[in-house]
Amino acid sequence: MGLTISHWLYGTFTLLIILTMIFKRGVVLPTLLGTFIVAFVYKGNVIDGFTAIFHANLVAAKELFNIFLIITFMIALLHSLHDLGADRRMVQPIQKMMVNGHVSYFVLVAITYVISLFFWPTPAVPLICALLVPAAVRAGLPAMTAAVAIALAGQGMALSSDYIVQVAPGLSAKSAGIETGIVADQALILSLITGGIAIVTVYFLHRKHMRNQDNKFDQKCIEKELEALQIDTESTNKPHATHLSAWSKIFAVLVPLALICVVIYMVFTKLSSGRMSGFEGGDGAAFIGGVAVILLLLSTVAFGRQHALDYISNHITDGFVFAFKAMGPVIPIAGFFFLGSADFAGSILGIEKNPPSFLFDLVQSTQEFLPHSALLAAFSVLIIGIITGLDGSGFSGLPLTGALAASLQQDGLDASTLAAIGQMGAIWTGGGTIVAWSSLIAIAGFCGVSVMDLVRKNFLPVMLGLVISTIVAVLLL
């Protein structure tokens, strides 16, 4: 369909939101206003504009609630373990490996990448944040740097190649009319280049902020961040266990052992069932969330006996309060960008057939203006991939970038390379490194940092990595 005034309004508000983020200001106001104006103009009815604001936030809340729920359960479990004193015991062996902030940074990167490569970052994040981040923070790694490390290694480097599961390269290859394996191989190389540059850049930018455990001022900073992680907060619950120390030791072993068993089972299932074992993404997170709830029940009963009936309600409530307080502003932002996707616009605007696709229509309208120079074509596909990633998915734009790759291929730059470049742009953006309305909110929530600040910390290293990997792809691949 042709572009309408609503399309141009949507594009204008998108640019306004991006500029607002660059200037480090809140973007909730322009997203709510943009949702109202775009819906009002498109439907031609001010009442529909009002209802669209509500429906956009409702749709966003439904789509993101699984992330809020896993944060709630894991935070509740951590509160229960803190009552027992098991949280500190649990990380003591890990702390021996994380001798300082520098080592902790690269340990987080390596473990996050390996787990995320097999199961996608969604189920990996609660595991890593529950077991490793508190230990890393105590070793001297700032919580923000820990969040950046997890985001770049999992949401960026692992998910952008998707080399094991191969959903992303499959989508890119199908639209480009080529073999999935070729795109997967190219994407793996580009993801390692992009991720390597971004991760090293972050290390050099943040290494001066690493903390010394022996420094009193640094120790205060560490304790403050542990409070933000909901690890060292004082509990109002009183113990009723007769052997509290023994139960503390038991759960310090049981919880990590249970989570390790979860990983082993998921690996075994993958090896025996093939690349799609059923535990990728949301299903894996649901499995971990369910295990966390059972551990929460057991630890709360061990601590409070009959009083567990009240204590567990407190833990769940505290978990929900933490999740919504930290991540609530993301909902209206996601609502605006969901309005730009045909998958959600129908529900938001109350249209059953042929809903608009404001964002994709704008991108597709630029195809005839795309250059045919190899370098410019590569960067055009990269930029379009980044724009399509603004919907917070990362995967929804892959059919478009794959199709563009097929139409723009030329001597010295084949479709597989262009498709891999587009895949990098889409997933590094929407998969969760430089947009706040993605699963990045889970990382920010678990690490106790602002999701908008995390986006800003990620932005420069990610963009630098994407630019250099694109140049390498044109010159060498």
N, C-alpha and C positions, 0 to 999 in steps of 0.2 A: 504494500500500500504506500501511497505518497505521504510525505511529511505534512503534518498539520501544525496549527499553532500550539497545540498541546505538546507535540514533540519538541518544538523549539523552546517552550517553557521548561520542559523537563530537562533538556540539555543545559539551559541557562542556570537552573537551580543546582544541577550536578556540578557545574563549574564553580558556582558560588560556595557550595559545600566544601569542595576541594580547597578553594582559596582560604576559607575559614579555618580548615584544619591546618593548612600551612602556617597561618598566623597564630596558631595555638589557642584558638577560641572554641567555645562549645558550638556544636552544630545541630543541637536538638531543635532550636527555634527555626532555622531555615528549612529543616527537613519537614517539620510539621506544617509550616506555611506552604512549602512547595507541594506537599501532598494535597492540601486543600485547593490550591490554585489550579494545579494540573487537572485534578478530578472535576472541579467546577467548570473549567473551560471545556474539557472533553465531553462531559455529560450535558453542559448547557443549563445546569440547574444548581443553584446554590445549596439546596438541601442535600443533593448528592455529594457536594463537596464536603459538607459537614459529616455525613455518614462515612465517607471514604476515609477520613482521618481515623475514625474508630475502627473500621474494618482493617485498615492497613496495620494498625498497632496490634489488633487481634490476630491477624494472619502471622505477623512477625513473632508474636509471643508463642503461638502454636509451633512454629518452625524451630524456635530457639529453646523451647522449654526443656527439651531433653538435655541440653547443656546445663541449664539452671538446675535440673534435677540431679545430675551426676555431681555437680559442685555441692549441692545440699547434702547428699548422702556421704560424700567423702569428708566434708567439713564436720558433719555430725560424728562420724567415726573418729576423726582426729580429736574432737572434744572429749569423747568418751575415753579414748586412750590417754588423753592428758589427765583426766580424773584419776586414772590408775597409776600414772607416772610411767606408762609403757612407751610413750612417744620418744622420750629421751633415750631410754634403753634400746629402742628399736634402731636408732640411727647411729649408735656408738660404733658398731663394726664398720659401717659405711664411712664414718668420719676418719677412720684410720687410713682409708684410701684417699679421701679428700683432705690432704694435708694443708692446703691453702686455697685461696680463691682462684689462682691461676690453674691449678690442676683440676679443681672442681668444675671450672668452665668447660674444659675439654672432655671431662668424664660425662657431664650432662649431654654434650653434643653427641658423643659417640653412642651412648646408650639410647638416647632419644631417636637417633637416626636408624639404628638397627631395629628397634621395636616398631617404629612407625613405618618402616619399609615393608614389614610383614603384615601389619594390622591397621595401617593408616593412623594418623595422629589422635583421632578422637578417643579410642580406648587407651592409647599410650599415655596421654597427658595425666589422667588421675593417678595412674601407677607411679609415674616418675615424680610428680609433684608431691605425692604422699610420702614416698620413701626417700627421695634424693634431695629435693629442694631444701628442706629444713637442715639437712646435714651440710649442704653446700653453703647455705647462709651462715651457719655456725663456723664454717671453715674460713669465712671472710669474703665470700662472693655476694655482692649486692643482689637483692631480690629482683630488681629490674634487669640486671645483666643475666641472671638465671632465666628469667622469662624470655628474654631475647634469644638466648642460646636454645631453649626448647622450641621456640617458634621457628627459628631459622632452620634447625636440623630436622624437625618433624613436619610442620605445616609447609615449609619451603622445600628443602632439599629432598626429603624422602617422598613427599606427596607429589611434587612436580614431575618426578620421573615415573612414580608408581610402577616400578620395574617388576615387582613380584606379582601384584594383583592385576596390573595392566588394564584397568578400566579407562584411565585417561588416554594412554596411547591408542587404545582400541577405538575410542570416540574420534580422536584426531585422524587416525588412519582410515576409518570407514568413510569419513567425509572427503578425505583426499583421494580415495580410491587406491590405496596402497596397502602393503602388508603391515600388520601391527608390529611385528618384531623389528622392522627397520626403524619405525618411529620410536619404539621403546629404547633401542640402542642409542639413537641420537639424543633422545631426551635424557637418558642416564648421564651421558657425557656433559651435556649442557647444565644439568642440575648440579653435578659435582663442581663444575667451574663456578656457577653462580653461587652455590652454597659455600664453597671454599673461600671465595673472595669476600662474601658477606660476613662469614664467621671470623675470618682473620681481621677484617676491617673493624668489626665490633670489638674484638679483643684489644687491638691497639688503641681504640678510642676509649675503652673502659678500664684498661689495666691500671691506670693511676687511681681508680676508685676502689681497687681491691683493698680489703681491710686486714689489719693485723690484730689477731686475737689477743695479743698482749698489750695493745694500746687501749687505755681506759675509754677514750672518746669513741674509738671504733667499736669497743665492746658495747657501749650504750646504743650505738647505731644498730648493731646486730640484734640486741634485745628488742629494740623498737620494731625492727622488721619481722622478728619472730612473732611479735604481738599482732602485726598486720596479717601474718600467715595464720592467725588464730591458733598458734601453737602454745604460746606462753601466757594466755589470758587466764586470769584467776577464775576458778569455778566456784559457784555458789552451792554446788551439790556436796553433801556430806557423805563420807564413806561409811558403809555398813558391812563391809567384808571383814572377816576375822583374820585373814592372812593376806593383807593388801599387797605386801612386797612379793609374795609368791605369785599372786595373780598378775602383778605387773610384769614379772619375768616371763610368765606363761604367754601373755598376749604380746610381749615384745618379740617373741619367737613365732607365735601362731599367725599374726597378721602378715608379716612379710612372707612367711612360708605359704600361706594361703594365696597371696597375690602371685608368688612365683609359680605355684601350682596352676593358677589360672593361665599364666603365660605358656607353661609347658603344655597344657591341654590344648590351647589355641594353636601352638606350633604343631603338635601332633595331628590335630584335626586338619590343618592346612596341608601337611605332608601327605596325609592319607586321602584327602578329599579333593586335592587340586588347588588351584590358585584362588578360587572363590569358596572358602570353607564355611561361610555364613557368619563369621565373626569379624568381618571388616566393618569399619565405621561405626554406625549407631548400634548394631547388634553386639559388637564387642564391648562397647561402653555399657550397654544394658546388662551384659553378663557380669562385668566388673562391679557395676552399681548394685546388682542383686547380692553378690558376694559381700560387698561392703555393708549392706543392710544386715545380713546375718551376723557378721562380725560385730556390728554395732549392738545388736540385741544381746549377744553373748557377753561382750565387755561391759555393757551397762548393768546386766544382771549380776555379773561378778562383782561389780563395784557397789551397787545399791541394793542388792537382794530384792525385797518386795517393793522398795522405793523406786526400782527401775521403771515401774509403771508411769511415774511422774517424770523421772530423769530423761527417759528417751524422748518424751514430748518436748522437753526443753532443748535437747540436742537438735532435733529435727527443726524446731522453730528457729533456733540460732542459725542453723544452716541455711534455711530459706531467707532469713533476714540478711545474712551476709551475701548470698547470691544476688538478691534483688537490689540491695544497696549498692553493690559494686557494679552490677551489670545492667540495671534498669534503664539507664539512658540509651542503651544500645537499641532497644526495641523500636522507638520512633524512627531512628536512623535506618534500621533495617526495613521498616515499613515503607519508607520512601523509595528505597532501591528495589524492593520487591514489586512496587508499583510499575517499575520499568521492565519487568519480566512478564512475558505472556503466561508463564506458569502460575502467577499469583494475581495478575492484574484483573482477571475475571472475577475472582472472589472479592477483591477490594472494591471494584467498580460496580459489582452486581451484574456482570455480563456473562451469559452462559456460552454464547457462540462467538468465535473470532475475536477474542480479547486483544487489545493493543499490546504491542511490544515496543515501548518507547525507546528503550536503550538500544536494542538490537536494530531497530529500524534506522536510528541515527547512524549506527556503525555501518550498516549495509549501504546507506546512501552515499558513503564516501568511496565505495569500491571503484567507480569509474575514474576517480581522481588519483588513485594510488599509482606511484611511480613504477617504472620497469627497470630501473637501475638495481643491481643485486643488493647493494648495501641499503639503499632506500627502501626497497621492497621488504627486506628483512626487518628493518625498524618499523615499517608500517604495520606489518603483521604483529610485531611485538606490542606496539602501542594499542592496536585493536584488541589484542589479547588482554592487556591491562585494563582497558575500558570495559570489556565484557566481564572481567573479574570483579567489577564494582558491585555486582549483585550479591556478593558474599558467598558465592558457591565455588567458582573456579572451574567447575566442570560444564556449566551450562553454555559457555562460549566456545567450547572446543569444536563442535560441529561447524561453526562459522569460521574459525581460524583454519580448520582443516580444509574447508572448501576454498578459502582464499589461497591457501598454500598450493592447491592444485592449479588454480588459475594464474598464479604469479610465478610459477617455476620457470626457470630459464637456464641457459648454459652456465655451468659453474654453481648453480644453486637449485637443488632438486626439491621436490615437494616434501620429502621426509624431513629435510632440514628445516624448511619453513614451518611445517606443522609442529615440529619440536620447539621452535622459537615461540610460536603462538601459544603452545602449551605452557611454556615457561612463564610468559606474561600473564596468562589467565590464572594459573594456579598459585604462583607466588603472590599474586594480588588477592584473588578471591578465596584461595585455599586457607588463608589465614596468616599473612604476615604484615600487610599494609592496609587492610580495611578492618575497622573495629567491629562491624556487624557480621563477623564470621565466627568460626569456632575459636578464634583468637581470644574471645572473651573468657573461655574456659581457662586458658593459661594465665591471663591477667587475674582472674578470680582466685585461682589456687595460689598464685604467687603474691597476692595482696597488693597489686599495683594497679594504677589507672590504665585502662585499656587504650585510651587516647594517647597517653604518654608512651605506651608500649609501641603503638603505631608509629609515632614520631621517631622513636629510637631505631626502629627497623627500617624506616623509609630510605635513608641515604645509603646504607650498606646494601640493601636489596636492589635499589636502582643501579648502583655501581656494578653489582654482580651481573644484573641483567644486560646492561650495556656492553660490558666486556665479553660476556658469553656470546652475545649476538655477533659481535665483531669477529670473535674466534670462529663461530659457526660459518660465517661468510668466507673467511680467509682459508680455513683449514678443513672443514667438513665437506 
